[in-house]
Structure formats: structure tokens, C-alpha cells
Amino acid sequence: MKTIRRLIHREALGAVTFVTVGFLALFFFFDLVDELRWVGRAGEDGYQLSHALLFVVLSIPSHLYELLPITVLIGTIFVMARLAQSSEFTIMRTSGMGPWRALRTLLTLGGVFVMLTFAVGDYLAPLTDRTAQLIKVRYLGRLTAGATGAWLKERQEDHSFAVNVRALTPNGGMLDVRIFEFDEKGRLASQTRAASGQFGTDGSWTLEKVQRSHFEQQSDKNEARVEHLESPSLQWPTKISADMVAASLLKPDRMATLDLFQFIRHLNANGQSAQKYEIEFWRKVFYPLSCLVMVVLALPFAYLHFRSGGIAGYVFGGVMAGISFFLLNNVFGYAGNLQNWSPWLTAAAPGLIYSLLSLAAFGWLVLRR
């Protein structure tokens, strides 16, 4: 049985690797074409072709993380169908490989891909994505999210703050910082605007070119007095770190699981909605496990009877199943965020649906036929 297990594992690893390289090459081409529109935008010393190539190369781990469950499904289907077509799997069955032993063999292989997917998605992809963004920030000028930038909230004693950072600079600074302070009754107490800012090592921000408006409510009158101040610099104590600001400007799928968890705790502690980040957190937890679902879904193909040339149709079906899983995963993410569904159920639903399909196909085609 060790020989049979090694044969299946070797063939599946080779097929998955081949399919993965093919998909990555396709995404590399598309990403490079998309990046060419930025080349030369910032002058001769700005974003050049070499920078675009480096940016696209650093984006490969993110694509690898997204594609691994799909390529595992396609590669495993191809191997199982080919073994069935050549009657090799029939020989394996007569040699004592029953359905449950075949399932354990594929689940062992799927466990390897689970660990690989987790390692790529939680360690390699966030690191390379951040490096790629820093390259674009350095040569294009800034990192921003839409027209308003990043919004964060923080509570300090009996006051709360709403903080807006328009963009991050290549040297790790901030541009166009606005801080709105509210008192215990929810009234606007002060508004601070700074042209730029730097993250301090002592848990504070150093704001530059500061314009501050302080609103003082008159106790005996239903009026407020406004005091305007200007200062070349200001130290503002805060627990909002550079990673939290960067997390608000970056997509949540580019963050590591631990960073997402810490950012969610910060949002919940300050009364901000963390639905989108909670869904992404649970998706990062469940997404690597989808590799196990895919290998189970591929096993029934070994029990089909193929005619000459019929294998291509089943491989195409595997491609469609993989694409449908990817689409369903995204649809549930958007729908869960809009409808305020339970984050863990939203993230787990696609995997549960395909698990039921896999077990149904395994039970009907493998155990009953």
C-alpha cells in the first residue's frame, strides 16, 4: 500500500504543480499588462518597467493562496480520471485499496496542501503584498484608499476621537490628518487638522502644521465659543499604531490572521463596525481547509468509466467546479457583509456546501455503485 500511496501522491503533486504554474503564468501576464499603465507616470525617476515587474512578482504569493484549492481540485481530478481511464485504479482496487483507504490517502495529501495554503496566506503573502505596496508608494508617491482615506475611532477616558488619515507617504508618514474630539455627551469638543504627521515610538503622533479649533460650551447660555489655534507641531497621545492605519488603507485579505484579530479587537473596543474584517478573519481560518474538500470531491472521478477522449470533459467540469467555488466564496463574503450575517457562518458556508456535495458524490458513486 505504501507504493500505491506514493504513486498517487507523486502523480497528484506533479499535476497540481503543473496546473498551478499555468494559472500563475496567466495571472502574471494579466497583472503585468495592468501595471504598464502606471509606468512613466511619475517621470524618469518614478515608476519604471523594472518596478512594475517586481510588483507583479511580489503579487504571485497572493494569487497562489487564492488558486491553491482550485488547482488542487483540477490536478487531483486529472490524476484520478487518468488512473481510471488506464485501468490502473481498477488494479489498485483489486490489490486491496477500498474506498475508505483511498479517501485516507487523498486526505493525507490534502493535509499537506492545507498547511501549504495556510503558510502562504498567513506569512508569505502578507509580507510580499506589503513590500509590493511600499514599492508602489515609493515611486508613485502615496498609499491611499478612495477619496476619504482611512477612518478610525479611539476612546480615551471620557472622550472619544474620530481620526481620518488621507494617505501614507513612502517614508512611513501621514498626509492630511484630521482628528475630531467628542466629549462624554457626544458633542464636538475640538477639531484638529495637520498637513502631515509621523508615528512616534512612545505611542504618540507628531503632527506638523497644525490648525486646531476648540469648542467650549457656555454653561449659562445655549452657545459655544470657538477658539482657533495654530502650531508648527503637536504631540497627540494615541494607541493607534502605524499597522492599524495601514490595515485600514489595505484590503483585509492582505493581512495576516493575527493582525486581523488584533485589528478587530481595536475596532470593537472603540465601537466601530468590524463585520468586514471578522468575515475575512474566519475566511482565512476556513479557506485552507477547502483543500480537503477538493480532494474528496475529486475521488469519485476514479470510479467513473471513461471512453477514449472522455477525460477532457471531466477535467473541464473540475475547472468549472473550482471557479464556482471561488465565485461562491466571494458572493457569500459580500452578501454576509451587506446582510450582517454571522461572520463565521458566512465564511464557512461555501466549504460546507461543497463538503456536502463531495460526501454525496462519494456516497452515491463510490459506496453504492
VEXLORO-500449 format. One record per residue (C-alpha): x, y, z. Coordinates in Angstrom, 2 decimals, m for minus. Example, Ala and Ser with C-alpha at 12.3 -4.5 7.8 and 13.67 -1.06 7.14 Angstrom:
{pt {12.30,m4.50,7.80}}
{pt {13.67,m1.06,7.14}}
// end
This chain:
{pt {0.00,0.00,0.00}}
{pt {2.93,2.36,0.56}}
{pt {3.87,2.01,m3.09}}
{pt {0.32,2.82,m4.23}}
{pt {0.10,5.73,m1.83}}
{pt {3.40,7.14,m3.05}}
{pt {2.29,6.73,m6.66}}
{pt {m0.95,8.65,m6.10}}
{pt {0.80,11.37,m4.10}}
{pt {3.57,11.78,m6.67}}
{pt {1.17,11.97,m9.60}}
{pt {m1.15,14.38,m7.80}}
{pt {1.67,16.66,m6.68}}
{pt {3.03,16.80,m10.22}}
{pt {m0.38,17.56,m11.73}}
{pt {m1.23,20.22,m9.12}}
{pt {2.17,21.87,m9.60}}
{pt {1.72,21.95,m13.38}}
{pt {m1.79,23.45,m13.14}}
{pt {m0.67,25.99,m10.53}}
{pt {2.27,27.17,m12.63}}
{pt {m0.02,27.54,m15.64}}
{pt {m2.54,29.66,m13.75}}
{pt {0.18,31.79,m12.14}}
{pt {1.73,32.45,m15.55}}
{pt {m1.66,33.60,m16.81}}
{pt {m2.19,35.92,m13.84}}
{pt {1.38,37.22,m14.20}}
{pt {0.63,38.27,m17.77}}
{pt {m2.66,39.98,m16.87}}
{pt {m1.12,41.80,m13.88}}
{pt {1.82,42.99,m15.94}}
{pt {m0.47,44.39,m18.64}}
{pt {m2.48,46.17,m15.93}}
{pt {0.65,47.65,m14.30}}
{pt {2.01,49.03,m17.58}}
{pt {m0.48,51.90,m17.35}}
{pt {1.42,53.27,m14.33}}
{pt {4.87,53.11,m15.94}}
{pt {6.33,56.57,m16.53}}
{pt {3.54,58.38,m14.66}}
{pt {5.94,59.96,m12.15}}
{pt {8.71,60.91,m14.57}}
{pt {12.04,59.28,m15.37}}
{pt {12.89,58.69,m11.71}}
{pt {9.42,57.35,m10.91}}
{pt {7.63,54.10,m11.60}}
{pt {9.52,52.19,m14.31}}
{pt {9.13,48.83,m16.05}}
{pt {11.52,47.13,m13.61}}
{pt {9.38,48.32,m10.70}}
{pt {6.24,47.02,m12.41}}
{pt {7.89,43.62,m12.94}}
{pt {8.97,43.48,m9.30}}
{pt {5.47,44.48,m8.14}}
{pt {3.89,41.71,m10.25}}
{pt {6.39,39.11,m9.00}}
{pt {5.63,40.08,m5.38}}
{pt {1.91,39.65,m6.11}}
{pt {2.38,35.98,m7.05}}
{pt {2.06,34.60,m3.46}}
{pt {m1.39,36.23,m3.12}}
{pt {m2.54,34.59,m6.34}}
{pt {m1.02,31.29,m5.17}}
{pt {m3.05,31.50,m1.95}}
{pt {m6.27,32.14,m3.88}}
{pt {m5.62,29.48,m6.53}}
{pt {m4.38,26.55,m4.43}}
{pt {m7.80,24.98,m3.64}}
{pt {m8.83,25.31,m7.30}}
{pt {m5.60,23.86,m8.67}}
{pt {m5.73,21.05,m6.08}}
{pt {m9.18,20.14,m7.36}}
{pt {m8.21,20.29,m11.06}}
{pt {m4.93,18.43,m10.60}}
{pt {m6.43,15.70,m8.43}}
{pt {m9.39,15.22,m10.79}}
{pt {m7.00,14.84,m13.71}}
{pt {m4.91,12.21,m11.88}}
{pt {m7.93,10.23,m10.64}}
{pt {m9.61,10.32,m14.06}}
{pt {m6.42,9.28,m15.83}}
{pt {m5.88,6.38,m13.43}}
{pt {m9.47,5.27,m14.06}}
{pt {m9.12,5.60,m17.84}}
{pt {m5.94,3.50,m17.94}}
{pt {m7.50,0.90,m15.55}}
{pt {m4.67,1.49,m13.09}}
{pt {m7.12,2.39,m10.35}}
{pt {m9.03,m0.83,m11.03}}
{pt {m5.80,m2.74,m10.40}}
{pt {m5.30,m0.78,m7.18}}
{pt {m8.81,m1.74,m6.04}}
{pt {m8.18,m5.42,m6.72}}
{pt {m4.94,m5.08,m4.74}}
{pt {m6.90,m4.13,m1.62}}
{pt {m7.44,m0.37,m1.89}}
{pt {m11.02,0.10,m0.73}}
{pt {m12.95,3.39,m0.82}}
{pt {m12.05,4.41,2.73}}
{pt {m8.36,3.70,2.23}}
{pt {m8.41,5.72,m0.99}}
{pt {m10.15,8.52,0.89}}
{pt {m7.50,8.47,3.64}}
{pt {m4.77,8.59,1.00}}
{pt {m6.22,11.70,m0.58}}
{pt {m6.96,13.34,2.77}}
{pt {m3.30,12.92,3.73}}
{pt {m2.37,14.68,0.51}}
{pt {m4.98,17.34,1.19}}
{pt {m3.49,17.95,4.65}}
{pt {m0.18,18.85,3.01}}
{pt {m1.94,21.40,0.81}}
{pt {m3.83,22.76,3.85}}
{pt {m0.54,23.53,5.61}}
{pt {0.93,25.00,2.44}}
{pt {m2.11,27.23,1.88}}
{pt {m2.04,28.42,5.49}}
{pt {1.69,29.19,5.36}}
{pt {1.39,31.11,2.10}}
{pt {m1.74,33.04,3.13}}
{pt {m0.65,33.88,6.68}}
{pt {3.08,34.52,6.31}}
{pt {4.36,34.79,2.74}}
{pt {1.50,36.65,1.00}}
{pt {1.09,39.46,3.62}}
{pt {4.85,40.07,3.62}}
{pt {5.19,40.23,m0.16}}
{pt {1.99,42.29,m0.52}}
{pt {3.26,44.87,1.94}}
{pt {6.61,45.02,0.14}}
{pt {4.84,45.45,m3.19}}
{pt {2.71,48.28,m1.80}}
{pt {5.80,50.00,m0.40}}
{pt {7.40,49.87,m3.85}}
{pt {4.35,51.49,m5.40}}
{pt {4.20,54.09,m2.62}}
{pt {7.89,54.92,m3.05}}
{pt {7.76,55.50,m6.78}}
{pt {4.18,56.72,m7.24}}
{pt {4.03,58.90,m4.14}}
{pt {1.40,57.70,m1.66}}
{pt {m0.83,54.89,m0.43}}
{pt {m4.49,55.82,m0.11}}
{pt {m7.94,54.22,m0.15}}
{pt {m10.52,56.04,m2.21}}
{pt {m11.19,59.75,m1.78}}
{pt {m11.51,59.83,2.02}}
{pt {m8.61,57.64,3.16}}
{pt {m8.72,55.70,6.44}}
{pt {m11.17,56.33,9.29}}
{pt {m10.52,55.05,12.83}}
{pt {m12.02,55.64,16.28}}
{pt {m10.46,55.66,19.73}}
{pt {m11.66,56.22,23.28}}
{pt {m9.51,57.99,25.86}}
{pt {m11.04,58.26,29.34}}
{pt {m14.37,60.13,28.92}}
{pt {m13.63,61.47,25.43}}
{pt {m13.76,59.75,22.06}}
{pt {m11.91,60.55,18.86}}
{pt {m12.64,60.04,15.17}}
{pt {m9.40,60.05,13.19}}
{pt {m9.01,60.40,9.43}}
{pt {m5.72,59.83,7.59}}
{pt {m5.88,60.67,3.90}}
{pt {m2.73,58.80,2.77}}
{pt {0.59,57.28,3.82}}
{pt {3.89,58.54,2.44}}
{pt {6.90,56.46,1.28}}
{pt {8.84,57.22,4.48}}
{pt {6.04,55.90,6.70}}
{pt {4.46,59.26,7.48}}
{pt {0.88,60.50,7.14}}
{pt {m0.71,63.16,4.97}}
{pt {m3.74,65.34,5.75}}
{pt {m4.57,64.12,9.27}}
{pt {m7.88,65.17,10.85}}
{pt {m8.86,64.45,14.46}}
{pt {m12.37,65.07,15.79}}
{pt {m12.75,65.01,19.59}}
{pt {m16.12,64.41,21.25}}
{pt {m16.99,64.86,24.91}}
{pt {m18.92,62.45,27.14}}
{pt {m22.23,63.82,25.80}}
{pt {m21.24,63.20,22.19}}
{pt {m20.73,66.89,21.40}}
{pt {m17.84,68.05,19.24}}
{pt {m15.16,69.36,21.61}}
{pt {m12.31,70.07,19.20}}
{pt {m11.16,69.62,15.64}}
{pt {m7.50,69.23,14.73}}
{pt {m6.10,69.27,11.22}}
{pt {m2.47,68.66,10.32}}
{pt {m0.78,68.74,6.95}}
{pt {1.39,65.75,7.87}}
{pt {2.31,63.50,10.76}}
{pt {4.74,60.87,11.97}}
{pt {4.26,57.79,14.13}}
{pt {6.17,58.05,17.39}}
{pt {7.86,55.22,19.27}}
{pt {6.30,56.28,22.60}}
{pt {2.68,55.75,21.50}}
{pt {2.07,59.26,20.18}}
{pt {1.80,61.05,16.86}}
{pt {3.88,64.08,15.92}}
{pt {1.63,66.36,13.89}}
{pt {3.03,69.20,11.78}}
{pt {1.46,72.44,10.52}}
{pt {m1.44,72.05,12.92}}
{pt {m4.69,74.00,12.86}}
{pt {m6.85,73.37,15.93}}
{pt {m10.36,74.57,16.72}}
{pt {m11.59,74.15,20.30}}
{pt {m15.33,74.38,21.01}}
{pt {m16.24,75.42,24.55}}
{pt {m19.89,75.17,25.57}}
{pt {m21.12,78.09,27.64}}
{pt {m22.75,76.82,30.85}}
{pt {m25.19,79.73,31.26}}
{pt {m26.02,80.18,27.58}}
{pt {m27.03,77.87,24.81}}
{pt {m23.96,78.93,22.85}}
{pt {m20.47,77.66,22.11}}
{pt {m17.25,79.64,21.96}}
{pt {m14.74,78.68,19.30}}
{pt {m11.04,79.13,19.85}}
{pt {m8.67,78.78,16.89}}
{pt {m5.04,77.84,17.41}}
{pt {m2.16,77.28,15.02}}
{pt {1.06,75.47,15.84}}
{pt {4.05,74.22,13.84}}
{pt {3.92,70.86,15.66}}
{pt {1.81,68.98,18.19}}
{pt {2.21,65.73,20.14}}
{pt {m1.03,63.72,20.24}}
{pt {m1.09,60.66,22.55}}
{pt {m2.84,57.67,20.99}}
{pt {m2.85,53.88,20.85}}
{pt {m3.48,53.84,17.09}}
{pt {m0.36,52.32,15.56}}
{pt {1.07,52.52,12.07}}
{pt {m0.09,48.93,11.40}}
{pt {m3.68,49.87,12.24}}
{pt {m3.64,52.81,9.82}}
{pt {m2.05,50.68,7.12}}
{pt {m4.65,47.97,7.76}}
{pt {m7.43,50.49,7.16}}
{pt {m5.86,51.51,3.86}}
{pt {m5.14,47.98,2.67}}
{pt {m7.62,45.27,1.79}}
{pt {m8.35,42.93,4.73}}
{pt {m7.45,39.85,2.67}}
{pt {m3.86,41.12,2.58}}
{pt {m3.50,40.93,6.36}}
{pt {m2.26,38.02,8.44}}
{pt {m4.72,36.21,10.72}}
{pt {m3.15,37.55,13.92}}
{pt {m3.10,41.13,12.57}}
{pt {m6.77,40.80,11.62}}
{pt {m7.64,39.54,15.10}}
{pt {m5.86,42.44,16.80}}
{pt {m7.42,44.97,14.45}}
{pt {m10.89,43.51,15.09}}
{pt {m10.35,43.87,18.86}}
{pt {m9.38,47.50,18.38}}
{pt {m12.48,48.20,16.28}}
{pt {m14.80,46.50,18.77}}
{pt {m13.21,48.31,21.71}}
{pt {m13.85,51.65,20.03}}
{pt {m17.38,50.98,18.83}}
{pt {m16.57,50.59,15.12}}
{pt {m18.12,48.05,12.79}}
{pt {m15.79,45.08,12.31}}
{pt {m18.13,42.92,10.20}}
{pt {m15.99,43.02,7.06}}
{pt {m12.82,42.17,8.97}}
{pt {m14.50,39.43,11.02}}
{pt {m15.70,37.75,7.82}}
{pt {m12.20,37.94,6.37}}
{pt {m10.73,36.57,9.63}}
{pt {m12.97,33.49,9.56}}
{pt {m12.41,33.10,5.83}}
{pt {m8.67,32.91,6.49}}
{pt {m9.39,30.25,9.11}}
{pt {m11.59,28.09,6.88}}
{pt {m10.10,28.72,3.44}}
{pt {m7.07,26.38,3.80}}
{pt {m9.43,23.57,4.88}}
{pt {m11.13,23.78,1.50}}
{pt {m8.19,21.80,0.08}}
{pt {m9.55,18.79,1.98}}
{pt {m12.97,19.37,0.43}}
{pt {m11.44,19.49,m3.04}}
{pt {m9.59,16.18,m2.80}}
{pt {m12.75,14.48,m1.53}}
{pt {m14.66,15.98,m4.45}}
{pt {m12.04,14.57,m6.84}}
{pt {m12.15,10.98,m5.53}}
{pt {m15.41,9.87,m7.27}}
{pt {m13.76,10.56,m10.64}}
{pt {m11.58,7.50,m10.07}}
{pt {m14.71,5.29,m10.06}}
{pt {m16.09,6.53,m13.37}}
{pt {m15.77,4.55,m16.59}}
{pt {m14.17,6.63,m19.31}}
{pt {m14.23,6.21,m23.03}}
{pt {m11.39,7.34,m25.25}}
{pt {m11.02,11.13,m25.02}}
{pt {m13.70,11.49,m22.36}}
{pt {m11.24,12.66,m19.70}}
{pt {m11.13,16.21,m21.09}}
{pt {m14.81,16.79,m20.33}}
{pt {m14.41,15.75,m16.70}}
{pt {m11.32,17.95,m16.27}}
{pt {m13.32,20.84,m17.71}}
{pt {m16.04,20.05,m15.17}}
{pt {m13.41,20.24,m12.45}}
{pt {m12.34,23.66,m13.72}}
{pt {m15.94,24.88,m13.60}}
{pt {m16.39,23.47,m10.09}}
{pt {m13.26,25.27,m8.91}}
{pt {m14.33,28.56,m10.45}}
{pt {m17.82,28.21,m8.96}}
{pt {m16.29,27.67,m5.50}}
{pt {m14.18,30.80,m5.88}}
{pt {m17.20,32.83,m7.00}}
{pt {m19.43,31.43,m4.25}}
{pt {m16.80,32.31,m1.68}}
{pt {m16.75,35.94,m2.83}}
{pt {m20.54,36.17,m3.14}}
{pt {m21.06,34.93,0.43}}
{pt {m18.48,37.42,1.66}}
{pt {m20.23,40.40,0.08}}
{pt {m23.72,39.16,0.98}}
{pt {m22.73,38.48,4.58}}
{pt {m21.29,41.97,4.92}}
{pt {m24.43,43.58,3.47}}
{pt {m26.96,41.43,5.35}}
{pt {m24.98,41.35,8.62}}
{pt {m24.82,37.56,8.71}}
{pt {m22.80,35.67,11.28}}
{pt {m19.14,36.09,10.21}}
{pt {m18.02,32.52,10.88}}
{pt {m21.07,31.03,9.14}}
{pt {m20.62,33.35,6.16}}
{pt {m17.01,32.26,5.78}}
{pt {m17.72,28.56,6.34}}
{pt {m20.84,28.29,4.13}}
{pt {m19.07,27.70,0.76}}
{pt {m16.87,25.00,2.27}}
{pt {m19.85,23.34,3.97}}
{pt {m21.86,23.35,0.73}}
{pt {m19.04,21.76,m1.24}}
{pt {m18.37,19.30,1.60}}
{pt {m21.96,18.08,1.38}}
{pt {m21.64,17.80,m2.41}}
{pt {m18.39,15.87,m2.03}}
{pt {m19.81,13.45,0.54}}
{pt {m22.98,12.97,m1.52}}
{pt {m20.96,12.16,m4.65}}
{pt {m18.67,9.88,m2.63}}
{pt {m21.60,8.05,m1.05}}
{pt {m23.61,7.64,m4.25}}
{pt {m20.86,6.84,m6.75}}
{pt {m18.26,5.12,m4.59}}
{pt {m20.15,3.27,m1.86}}
{pt {m23.42,2.41,m3.65}}
{pt {m22.16,1.66,m7.15}}
// end
